[in-house]
Amino acid sequence: MKLEDVFTITTGYIRSRVKEDDNSIDTLVYTKEYFDSDMKYNSFKNEFDDDYIKLDPNKYPVTNEGDIIVDSLSQKAAVVKKEHEGMFVAFNYFILRPKIKIDKDYFVSWFNLSNEVKNQLNITLQGTIIKKLTLRQLKELEITIPNKEKQLLLGSLYKESNKKLNTQQKIHLNEMDIIKKLLGDINE
């Protein structure tokens, strides 16, 4: 089955073409930091400068909780968390909204890890200098959709594995901070 049969796929918008009007409001831009956080099922402290654009969110693509975002440059997918809802989606991302019943975490695991996708992308993107996925190429990808139980199992395993990795990374960073502090105390 082709992705265009499974999802409504919307392309992000070119920022320089956004026009302000009377209904425009300051809207956060969905940046790579937010995408990475969603992809890793990770909450993070916002330690970078937020990027805003003034627009009417009814006229331009914005995120909804549970949307699947595909990054055209990294060819990776993520599920949008509630805290990233209502953000402007720029042209290097695609928004996927299911037309049929499919577990979103299964889809993300399939898209990010399966050889089925890797092989299709290798053929599709062959010969291009910058490996950027186009809307047409994304729509034409063939997906294998297992039964609901297998989708739920694979999707939950993928999500939980990412959450465990996040916890391990936080523990590691905290331990490194403690070691740095202890090393600093030695020199005092």
Buried (B, 14 or more C-beta within 10 A) or exposed (E): EEBBEBBEBBBBBEBEEBEEEEEBEEBBBBBBBBBBBBBBBBEEEEEEEEBEBEBBBEEBBBBEEEBBBBBBEBBBBBBBBEEBBBBBBBBBBBBBEBEEEBBBBBBBBBBBEBEBBEEBBEEBBEEEEEBBBBEEBBBEBEBEBEEEEEBBBBBBEBBEEBEEEBEEEEEEEEEEEEEEEEEEEEEE
